[in-house]
Amino acid sequence: MAPLGLRPHQDAPLREFRMGIDPVGAGDVAVWIPSHPRMGLTRPEDALAQGAAAVLTDDRELAASDPRIVFVPALADEVSGLAASFYGHPGRALKVVAVTGTCGKTSTTFFTAQLADRVGLGAAVMGTLGMGRLGDLRDSGHTTPQHAMLQRELARYVDEGLGLVAIEASSAGLEMDRLGGVPIDAGVFTMLGRDHLDRHRTMEAYAAAKWRLFDAYAPEFAVLGADDPTGEAWARRLRERCAVTVFGAEPRPELDLPRVHIEGLEQQRAGLGVRLASTWGEAAVSIRALGAFQAHNLAAALATLARLGVPWPELVVACEGLSGPPGRMEPYAAPGTPLCLIDYAHTPESLTFALDSARALAPGGRVWCVFGCGGGRDSGKRGEMGAAAEGSADVVVVTTDNPRHEDPEAIAAAVVAGMETPSRARVIGERGQAITRALDEAAPEDVVVVAGKGHERVQIFADRRVEWSDRDFVAAYMGARGG
C-alpha cells in the first residue's frame, strides 16, 4: 500500500483490507465508494470510529476532510489490484482454477478440489457452498467472494501450504472484477443456459460476462465444454490465444484439440460408472455422484488437472469413490420409500438435466418434480421452468422457493402458465407439505426430485428469513421411516 502513502504506525500495524459487509476493526484499511455502494458499505466516519487506520475513497472532497481518508481516482477499477497488493499477491503462489458457466460450476470445483487433495496438491474452493477446505467451508455471501475477502482467503491458503484453489467465477463476479489481481492458470467453461437475465437483460450480455474470464483475465489455458454451442465457438476463438482443451460426450475430432471424451455412462442408484478416453489415456471409474451431467463436470476437472501436469494414471486412481457436492442430486431413501434426490436446479436446463437423470434411475417407475421459482429474479424463466418440469416429469408439484418481495401464488401461477396442460400441476404453497405429499404418494420404484434450493438453509420471504433445509427435512422424513 506504499504507493498510496499508507504507513502503519509502530503501535498499530495495518491489519486487514475491508470492504462491503466486512466488519472493520483496529488497524484495518476500509473502502468507501459512494458510486458503487455494494463495493464499500461502511461509512468513513463509522470505519474510523471502529479503529480503521485509513479509508480509501473516490470522493475527493471527502478525502480533503481528514488525513486518514485517502483519495484514489477510479477506485472501483483499482480495488482488486489494491487488495491483491495489500495481501502480497497470494494468487501468484497458487494454482488458480476459475470455473464459469450457467450449470456445473459447483460440482466442477468440488471435483477439482477433491482430486487435487487426493494427488497431494492440497486444495480449497470458493463458491456457492462457501470457501475453504472441503469439509470446513465458511459462507462468503457471494458465489465469487468480493474483492478483499477473496484476496484475504487466498493469503490464508498460502499460509496453510495449499497448492490449488478452484473458484466459481459468476457472471456478476466477473463483471465486477472480483478476480482482478489474480493470475488464472485454468479458465473452465461448462455450458450456457438461461439465468440472471434480471441483471444482464439479454443472453448475449450474459454470455459476454462469462467471456470476460477468457478475454479480460487471459488464463494460461482454457478447458471448454464443446458439446455446448458456446463452448465450441469459444474453443475455435481461443485456440490462437492460449492452449485449449475440450471435454464432453462428443469426441469432436474436427476441433483437433486435446480432449477428455465421455465414451460411456452407466447410471445406478449407488452412483455413476464412467468410461473416458482422453489425450492422456483411457479410464473406467466409479464415482458416488448421481446425474449424467456429473460425468461432464468430472471430465472438466480431469482435463484441468491433466493440463496442470498431474499424471493421468494418478488422476484415474484418485477418481474412485469421488463424491458429489451436497445438494446436487443428493440421494435420500428408506425402506419402502421412493428415492428422493435433492438438487439445486433452478434454471430450465438444469431442471431438465436433473429430471432426465432421475428417469434413468426409475425403470418402471414415475418421476416426480417438486420445485418453485425465486422472487426478485429473472421472471421470464418461470414459464420455461414449468415447461421443463412438464416435459421431463410424470408428476409436477409446484411450491414456494424464495419468494422474497413477490406474491408466492403469483410466482406459482407464472410457472404453471408455461405448461401445455396446466391442470397437470399440483400447486401446494407450503414447501414442507409439498415435499411430504410427493413422498407419501410416490411408489417405492418412483424417484422424487426436490429442486431449487439444494444446499440452502434459509427460505426468504418479504418480511422474514426462516430456517429451512430441503436436506434436513427429507432426512427427517426418511429417518422416521427407518432410513
Secondary structure as the mmCIF struct_conf table of DSSP 4:
data_model
#
loop_
_struct_conf.conf_type_id
_struct_conf.id
_struct_conf.beg_label_comp_id
_struct_conf.beg_label_asym_id
_struct_conf.beg_label_seq_id
_struct_conf.end_label_comp_id
_struct_conf.end_label_asym_id
_struct_conf.end_label_seq_id
HELX_RH_3T_P HELX_RH_3T_P1 ALA A 2 LEU A 4
TURN_TY1_P TURN_TY1_P1 GLY A 5 GLY A 5
STRN STRN1 HIS A 9 HIS A 9
TURN_TY1_P TURN_TY1_P2 GLN A 10 ASP A 11
STRN STRN2 ALA A 12 ALA A 12
STRN STRN3 PHE A 17 ARG A 18
STRN STRN4 GLY A 20 GLY A 20
TURN_TY1_P TURN_TY1_P3 ILE A 21 ILE A 21
HELX_LH_PP_P HELX_LH_PP_P1 ASP A 22 VAL A 24
TURN_TY1_P TURN_TY1_P4 ALA A 26 GLY A 27
STRN STRN5 VAL A 29 TRP A 32
TURN_TY1_P TURN_TY1_P5 PRO A 34 SER A 35
BEND BEND1 HIS A 36 HIS A 36
HELX_RH_3T_P HELX_RH_3T_P2 PRO A 37 MET A 39
STRN STRN6 GLY A 40 GLY A 40
BEND BEND2 THR A 42 THR A 42
HELX_RH_AL_P HELX_RH_AL_P1 PRO A 44 ALA A 49
TURN_TY1_P TURN_TY1_P6 GLN A 50 GLY A 51
BEND BEND3 ALA A 53 ALA A 53
STRN STRN7 ALA A 54 THR A 57
BEND BEND4 ASP A 58 ASP A 58
HELX_RH_AL_P HELX_RH_AL_P2 ARG A 60 ALA A 63
TURN_TY1_P TURN_TY1_P7 ALA A 64 SER A 65
TURN_TY1_P TURN_TY1_P8 PRO A 67 ARG A 68
STRN STRN8 ILE A 69 PHE A 71
TURN_TY1_P TURN_TY1_P9 PRO A 73 ALA A 74
HELX_RH_AL_P HELX_RH_AL_P3 LEU A 75 PHE A 86
TURN_TY1_P TURN_TY1_P10 TYR A 87 GLY A 88
HELX_RH_3T_P HELX_RH_3T_P3 PRO A 90 ALA A 93
BEND BEND5 LEU A 94 LEU A 94
STRN STRN9 LYS A 95 THR A 100
BEND BEND6 GLY A 101 GLY A 104
HELX_RH_AL_P HELX_RH_AL_P4 LYS A 105 ARG A 118
TURN_TY1_P TURN_TY1_P11 VAL A 119 GLY A 120
STRN STRN10 ALA A 123 GLY A 127
TURN_TY1_P TURN_TY1_P12 THR A 128 LEU A 129
STRN STRN11 GLY A 130 GLY A 132
BEND BEND7 ARG A 133 ARG A 133
TURN_TY1_P TURN_TY1_P13 LEU A 134 GLY A 135
BEND BEND8 ASP A 136 ASP A 136
STRN STRN12 ARG A 138 ARG A 138
BEND BEND9 GLY A 141 THR A 144
HELX_LH_PP_P HELX_LH_PP_P2 PRO A 145 GLN A 146
HELX_RH_AL_P HELX_RH_AL_P5 HIS A 147 ASP A 159
TURN_TY1_P TURN_TY1_P14 GLU A 160 GLY A 161
STRN STRN13 LEU A 164 GLU A 168
HELX_RH_AL_P HELX_RH_AL_P6 SER A 171 GLU A 175
TURN_TY1_P TURN_TY1_P15 MET A 176 GLY A 181
BEND BEND10 ASP A 185 ASP A 185
STRN STRN14 ALA A 186 PHE A 189
BEND BEND11 ARG A 194 ARG A 194
HELX_RH_AL_P HELX_RH_AL_P7 LEU A 197 HIS A 200
BEND BEND12 ARG A 201 THR A 202
HELX_RH_AL_P HELX_RH_AL_P8 MET A 203 ASP A 215
TURN_TY1_P TURN_TY1_P16 ALA A 216 ALA A 216
BEND BEND13 TYR A 217 TYR A 217
BEND BEND14 GLU A 220 GLU A 220
STRN STRN15 PHE A 221 GLY A 225
TURN_TY1_P TURN_TY1_P17 ALA A 226 ASP A 227
BEND BEND15 ASP A 228 ASP A 228
HELX_RH_AL_P HELX_RH_AL_P9 PRO A 229 LEU A 238
TURN_TY1_P TURN_TY1_P18 ARG A 239 ARG A 241
BEND BEND16 CYS A 242 CYS A 242
STRN STRN16 ALA A 243 GLY A 248
BEND BEND17 ALA A 249 GLU A 250
HELX_RH_3T_P HELX_RH_3T_P4 PRO A 253 LEU A 255
STRN STRN17 ARG A 259 GLN A 268
TURN_TY1_P TURN_TY1_P19 ARG A 269 ALA A 270
STRN STRN18 GLY A 271 SER A 278
BEND BEND18 THR A 279 TRP A 280
STRN STRN19 GLU A 282 ILE A 287
STRN STRN20 ARG A 288 ARG A 288
BEND BEND19 GLY A 291 GLY A 291
TURN_TY1_P TURN_TY1_P20 ALA A 292 ALA A 292
HELX_RH_AL_P HELX_RH_AL_P10 PHE A 293 ARG A 307
TURN_TY1_P TURN_TY1_P21 LEU A 308 GLY A 309
HELX_RH_AL_P HELX_RH_AL_P11 TRP A 312 CYS A 319
TURN_TY1_P TURN_TY1_P22 GLU A 320 GLY A 321
STRN STRN21 SER A 323 SER A 323
HELX_LH_PP_P HELX_LH_PP_P3 GLY A 324 PRO A 325
TURN_TY1_P TURN_TY1_P23 PRO A 326 GLY A 327
BEND BEND20 ARG A 328 MET A 329
STRN STRN22 GLU A 330 TYR A 332
TURN_TY1_P TURN_TY1_P24 PRO A 335 GLY A 336
BEND BEND21 THR A 337 THR A 337
STRN STRN23 LEU A 339 ASP A 343
BEND BEND22 THR A 347 THR A 347
HELX_RH_AL_P HELX_RH_AL_P12 PRO A 348 ALA A 360
TURN_TY1_P TURN_TY1_P25 LEU A 361 LEU A 361
TURN_TY1_P TURN_TY1_P26 PRO A 363 GLY A 364
BEND BEND23 GLY A 365 GLY A 365
STRN STRN24 VAL A 367 PHE A 371
TURN_TY1_P TURN_TY1_P27 GLY A 375 GLY A 376
BEND BEND24 ARG A 377 ARG A 377
HELX_RH_3T_P HELX_RH_3T_P5 SER A 379 LYS A 381
HELX_RH_AL_P HELX_RH_AL_P13 ARG A 382 SER A 392
BEND BEND25 ASP A 394 ASP A 394
STRN STRN25 VAL A 395 VAL A 398
BEND BEND26 ASP A 401 ASP A 401
STRN STRN26 ARG A 404 ARG A 404
TURN_TY1_P TURN_TY1_P28 HIS A 405 HIS A 405
BEND BEND27 GLU A 406 GLU A 406
HELX_RH_AL_P HELX_RH_AL_P14 PRO A 408 ALA A 417
TURN_TY1_P TURN_TY1_P29 GLY A 418 GLY A 418
BEND BEND28 MET A 419 THR A 421
HELX_RH_3T_P HELX_RH_3T_P6 PRO A 422 ARG A 424
STRN STRN27 ALA A 425 VAL A 427
BEND BEND29 GLU A 430 GLU A 430
HELX_RH_AL_P HELX_RH_AL_P15 ARG A 431 GLU A 441
BEND BEND30 ALA A 442 ALA A 442
TURN_TY1_P TURN_TY1_P30 PRO A 444 GLU A 445
STRN STRN28 VAL A 447 ALA A 451
BEND BEND31 GLY A 452 GLY A 452
TURN_TY1_P TURN_TY1_P31 GLY A 454 HIS A 455
STRN STRN29 VAL A 458 ILE A 460
STRN STRN30 PHE A 461 PHE A 461
BEND BEND32 ALA A 462 ASP A 463
STRN STRN31 ARG A 465 GLU A 467
HELX_RH_AL_P HELX_RH_AL_P16 ASP A 470 GLY A 479
TURN_TY1_P TURN_TY1_P32 ALA A 480 GLY A 482
#
